[in-house]
Amino acid sequence: MTKLRLPHLDWPLALAVCGLIGIGLLTVYSATSIPGAHQGLWMKQLAWCVLAFGAAWVVAAIHYRLYDSLAWPMYAIALVLLVAVLAVGTSKMGAKRWIDIGPMQFQPSELAKIATTFVLARFFDHARLDLNKVRWWLPPLFIALVPFVLVAKEPDLGTGLSFPVMLVAMYFWAGMPLGRLLLGLSPVFNVALFFVTGSIWWFVALFAGLLAFARPKITMLVGILAINAAVAVTLPQMWNHMHDYQRRRIETFLNPDHDPYGAGYQIIQSKIAIGSGGATGKGYLKGSQKALSFL
């Protein structure tokens, strides 16, 4: 009889995942513990967690080199499916994100996230990797950009943004210098500060600080300045080409009081819930906004 053994695991990471799952179950139970609020939903969540643990066991038991060899084929299949969903996908709420497979629906963007992670990991594992050189940091950018554009086209901006976030995290762990990484993210800071403050001067001050910290070469400096100038010029066009629901999300985030009984209602009630509980909260299952069904 062969002994049942645990696969080799990164235990700190595994325990962190288990902790997050536990917090999630407690949160779902708390949110649905009042009459008429999907009571029992936490049991369904728990059942999926058990299935997920079984799937995780199988995935962890397979040698990681198999995933290395499957990375590019999975990535190619994911891109084909992302293109297919735009043509033959099922539409819901104005978006094409699913492909029907008999009685089930499949979301290709989920496969694309896993495949992109595998491909980036394979690329960053190269023995001669040097992220100070363009030839090493530019290809990963395109690897993440292609699925990002296809998913954003569905449109699903929330899932699409997971690809650049994933790329930034993997750049960091692959050893890209922090100053160079922050300079590469400067167009993101440019857009965010413009929407939050309505002025470019906050970004100018931040950018000057980044330049002093990173001290880039002249070629990189010219490239970063050109990109940020292009972003600043095209911001109005970017805003006009966004979908209505995307603009509403940004407007509601910046000013929820603009529509307190509509789009801003949840944010306002959440702020009240957090503010009334303070730093330590009111205690588990004692939140007033939940108990009185304001949320």
C-alpha positions as CSV (number, residue, x, y, z in Angstrom):
1,M,0.0,0.0,0.0
2,T,1.4,3.4,-1.0
3,K,1.2,6.1,1.7
4,L,-0.9,9.2,1.1
5,R,1.5,12.0,1.0
6,L,1.1,15.7,0.9
7,P,2.6,17.3,-2.3
8,H,5.5,19.6,-1.8
9,L,4.0,23.0,-0.8
10,D,5.0,26.5,0.0
11,W,3.5,26.3,3.4
12,P,3.5,30.0,4.3
13,L,1.6,30.6,1.0
14,A,-0.7,27.7,1.6
15,L,-1.6,28.8,5.1
16,A,-2.2,32.4,3.9
17,V,-4.7,31.0,1.3
18,C,-6.4,28.9,4.0
19,G,-6.6,32.0,6.2
20,L,-8.2,34.0,3.4
21,I,-10.7,31.3,2.7
22,G,-11.6,31.2,6.4
23,I,-12.1,34.9,6.5
24,G,-14.2,34.7,3.4
25,L,-16.5,32.1,4.9
26,L,-16.9,34.1,8.1
27,T,-17.7,37.2,6.1
28,V,-20.3,35.5,3.9
29,Y,-21.9,34.0,7.0
30,S,-22.0,37.4,8.6
31,A,-23.4,39.2,5.6
32,T,-26.2,36.5,5.1
33,S,-27.1,36.0,8.8
34,I,-30.1,38.3,8.7
35,P,-33.6,37.1,7.4
36,G,-34.1,37.4,3.7
37,A,-30.3,37.8,2.9
38,H,-29.5,34.6,1.1
39,Q,-29.3,32.6,4.3
40,G,-27.3,29.4,3.9
41,L,-25.2,30.8,1.1
42,W,-22.1,30.1,3.3
43,M,-22.8,26.4,3.0
44,K,-22.6,26.6,-0.7
45,Q,-19.4,28.5,-0.4
46,L,-18.0,25.9,1.9
47,A,-18.9,23.1,-0.5
48,W,-17.0,24.9,-3.3
49,C,-14.0,25.3,-1.0
50,V,-13.9,21.5,-0.4
51,L,-13.9,20.9,-4.1
52,A,-11.2,23.6,-4.6
53,F,-9.0,21.9,-2.0
54,G,-9.3,18.7,-4.0
55,A,-8.4,20.4,-7.2
56,A,-5.5,22.2,-5.5
57,W,-4.2,18.9,-4.3
58,V,-4.2,17.5,-7.8
59,V,-2.6,20.6,-9.3
60,A,0.2,20.7,-6.6
61,A,0.9,16.9,-7.0
62,I,1.9,17.4,-10.7
63,H,5.5,18.3,-11.3
64,Y,5.9,22.0,-12.2
65,R,7.9,21.2,-15.3
66,L,4.8,19.9,-16.9
67,Y,3.2,23.3,-16.6
68,D,6.4,24.8,-18.0
69,S,6.0,22.7,-21.1
70,L,2.3,23.4,-21.4
71,A,2.7,27.2,-21.0
72,W,2.8,28.3,-24.6
73,P,0.1,25.9,-25.9
74,M,-2.2,27.0,-23.1
75,Y,-1.5,30.6,-23.9
76,A,-2.3,30.1,-27.6
77,I,-5.5,28.3,-26.9
78,A,-6.5,31.0,-24.4
79,L,-6.0,33.7,-27.1
80,V,-8.0,31.8,-29.6
81,L,-10.9,31.4,-27.1
82,L,-10.7,35.1,-26.2
83,V,-11.1,36.0,-29.9
84,A,-13.9,33.4,-30.3
85,V,-15.9,34.8,-27.4
86,L,-16.0,38.1,-29.1
87,A,-17.6,36.4,-32.1
88,V,-19.8,33.6,-30.7
89,G,-19.9,34.4,-27.0
90,T,-23.0,34.7,-24.9
91,S,-24.0,38.3,-24.1
92,K,-25.1,39.3,-20.6
93,M,-25.7,42.8,-19.4
94,G,-24.0,44.2,-22.6
95,A,-20.9,42.1,-22.4
96,K,-19.7,39.0,-24.2
97,R,-17.6,37.1,-21.6
98,W,-18.8,33.5,-21.8
99,I,-18.9,30.6,-24.2
100,D,-21.6,28.0,-23.9
101,I,-20.5,24.4,-23.6
102,G,-23.7,22.3,-23.3
103,P,-25.4,23.2,-20.0
104,M,-22.3,25.0,-18.7
105,Q,-20.8,28.4,-19.4
106,F,-17.0,28.9,-19.7
107,Q,-15.2,32.2,-19.3
108,P,-12.0,32.1,-21.4
109,S,-10.5,35.0,-19.5
110,E,-10.0,32.7,-16.5
111,L,-7.9,30.3,-18.6
112,A,-6.0,33.3,-20.0
113,K,-5.0,34.4,-16.5
114,I,-3.4,31.1,-15.7
115,A,-1.8,30.6,-19.1
116,T,-0.3,34.2,-19.0
117,T,1.1,33.5,-15.5
118,F,2.8,30.3,-16.8
119,V,4.3,32.0,-19.9
120,L,5.6,34.9,-17.9
121,A,7.1,32.5,-15.3
122,R,8.8,30.5,-18.1
123,F,10.2,33.7,-19.6
124,F,11.5,35.1,-16.4
125,D,13.2,31.8,-15.6
126,H,15.8,32.4,-18.3
127,A,19.4,32.0,-17.1
128,R,20.5,35.3,-18.9
129,L,17.6,37.4,-17.7
130,D,18.6,41.0,-17.3
131,L,15.6,43.4,-16.8
132,N,17.9,46.4,-17.2
133,K,17.8,45.7,-20.9
134,V,14.9,46.4,-23.2
135,R,15.1,43.0,-25.0
136,W,14.2,41.3,-21.6
137,W,11.5,43.5,-20.2
138,L,9.6,44.4,-23.5
139,P,8.4,40.9,-24.5
140,P,6.6,40.2,-21.2
141,L,4.9,43.5,-21.7
142,F,3.4,42.3,-25.0
143,I,2.6,38.9,-23.5
144,A,0.4,40.5,-20.9
145,L,-0.9,43.3,-23.2
146,V,-2.5,41.0,-25.8
147,P,-5.0,39.2,-23.4
148,F,-5.6,42.5,-21.6
149,V,-6.8,44.2,-24.8
150,L,-9.0,41.2,-25.8
151,V,-10.6,40.9,-22.3
152,A,-11.1,44.7,-22.1
153,K,-12.8,44.5,-25.6
154,E,-15.6,42.2,-24.2
155,P,-15.8,44.6,-22.2
156,D,-14.5,43.4,-18.8
157,L,-12.2,46.0,-17.6
158,G,-12.0,44.6,-14.1
159,T,-10.7,41.2,-15.2
160,G,-8.6,42.8,-17.9
161,L,-6.7,44.9,-15.4
162,S,-5.6,41.7,-13.6
163,F,-3.1,41.1,-16.4
164,P,-1.0,44.3,-16.0
165,V,-1.2,43.9,-12.2
166,M,0.1,40.3,-12.6
167,L,2.9,41.6,-14.9
168,V,4.0,44.2,-12.4
169,A,4.2,41.7,-9.5
170,M,6.2,39.3,-11.7
171,Y,8.6,42.0,-12.9
172,F,9.3,42.8,-9.2
173,W,9.9,39.2,-8.2
174,A,12.0,38.6,-11.3
175,G,14.4,41.4,-10.1
176,M,13.5,44.5,-12.0
177,P,15.0,47.5,-10.1
178,L,12.4,49.3,-8.1
179,G,13.1,52.7,-9.5
180,R,12.8,51.5,-13.1
181,L,9.6,49.7,-12.2
182,L,8.0,52.8,-10.6
183,L,9.0,54.9,-13.7
184,G,7.4,52.3,-15.9
185,L,4.2,52.7,-13.8
186,S,4.3,56.5,-14.1
187,P,1.6,56.6,-16.8
188,V,-0.7,54.8,-14.4
189,F,0.0,57.4,-11.7
190,N,-0.6,60.1,-14.3
191,V,-4.1,58.9,-15.0
192,A,-5.0,58.1,-11.4
193,L,-3.8,61.5,-10.0
194,F,-5.6,63.3,-12.8
195,F,-8.9,61.7,-12.0
196,V,-8.5,62.1,-8.2
197,T,-7.2,65.7,-8.2
198,G,-8.3,67.1,-11.5
199,S,-4.8,68.6,-12.0
200,I,-1.5,67.4,-13.5
201,W,0.7,69.2,-11.0
202,W,0.5,66.5,-8.4
203,F,1.8,64.1,-10.9
204,V,4.6,66.5,-12.0
205,A,5.8,66.7,-8.4
206,L,5.6,62.9,-8.0
207,F,7.4,62.4,-11.4
208,A,10.2,64.7,-10.4
209,G,10.7,62.7,-7.2
210,L,10.8,59.4,-9.2
211,L,13.4,60.8,-11.6
212,A,15.6,61.8,-8.6
213,F,15.2,58.3,-7.1
214,A,15.7,56.2,-10.3
215,R,18.2,58.4,-12.2
216,P,17.3,56.8,-15.6
217,K,19.5,56.9,-18.7
218,I,18.7,59.6,-21.3
219,T,17.0,57.1,-23.7
220,M,14.7,55.8,-21.0
221,L,14.0,59.3,-19.8
222,V,13.0,60.5,-23.2
223,G,10.8,57.4,-23.7
224,I,9.0,57.8,-20.3
225,L,8.5,61.6,-21.0
226,A,7.0,60.8,-24.4
227,I,4.6,58.2,-23.0
228,N,3.4,60.4,-20.2
229,A,2.9,63.4,-22.6
230,A,0.9,61.1,-24.9
231,V,-1.2,59.9,-21.9
232,A,-1.9,63.5,-20.8
233,V,-3.0,64.5,-24.3
234,T,-5.2,61.5,-24.8
235,L,-6.9,61.5,-21.4
236,P,-10.1,63.3,-22.6
237,Q,-10.3,60.9,-25.6
238,M,-9.8,57.9,-23.2
239,W,-12.7,59.2,-21.0
240,N,-15.0,59.7,-24.0
241,H,-14.3,56.2,-25.3
242,M,-15.1,54.5,-22.0
243,H,-18.4,52.7,-21.5
244,D,-21.1,54.4,-19.5
245,Y,-20.8,52.0,-16.6
246,Q,-17.1,52.5,-16.4
247,R,-17.4,56.2,-16.2
248,R,-20.1,55.9,-13.6
249,R,-17.8,53.7,-11.5
250,I,-15.1,56.3,-11.5
251,E,-17.5,59.2,-10.8
252,T,-19.2,57.3,-8.0
253,F,-15.8,56.3,-6.5
254,L,-14.6,60.0,-6.5
255,N,-18.0,61.5,-5.4
256,P,-20.5,59.0,-4.1
257,D,-22.7,61.9,-2.7
258,H,-23.5,62.9,-6.3
259,D,-26.1,60.1,-6.4
260,P,-26.6,59.1,-2.7
261,Y,-29.7,56.9,-3.3
262,G,-28.5,55.3,-6.5
263,A,-24.9,54.5,-7.6
264,G,-23.3,56.0,-4.5
265,Y,-25.6,54.3,-2.0
266,Q,-23.4,51.3,-1.3
267,I,-20.2,53.3,-0.8
268,I,-21.9,55.8,1.5
269,Q,-23.4,53.0,3.7
270,S,-20.0,51.2,3.7
271,K,-18.3,54.4,4.9
272,I,-20.9,54.7,7.7
273,A,-20.4,51.0,8.7
274,I,-16.6,51.5,8.9
275,G,-16.8,54.8,10.6
276,S,-19.3,53.7,13.2
277,G,-17.1,50.7,14.1
278,G,-13.9,52.6,14.4
279,A,-10.5,50.9,14.3
280,T,-11.7,47.8,16.2
281,G,-15.2,47.4,14.7
282,K,-18.4,46.8,16.5
283,G,-17.8,43.1,16.9
284,Y,-18.5,40.0,14.8
285,L,-22.2,39.8,13.8
286,K,-22.9,43.2,15.4
287,G,-22.6,45.6,12.5
288,S,-25.5,48.0,12.4
289,Q,-25.6,48.7,8.6
290,K,-25.9,44.9,7.9
291,A,-28.3,44.1,10.7
292,L,-30.7,46.9,9.6
293,S,-30.4,45.9,6.0
294,F,-28.9,49.2,4.8
295,L,-26.3,47.2,2.9
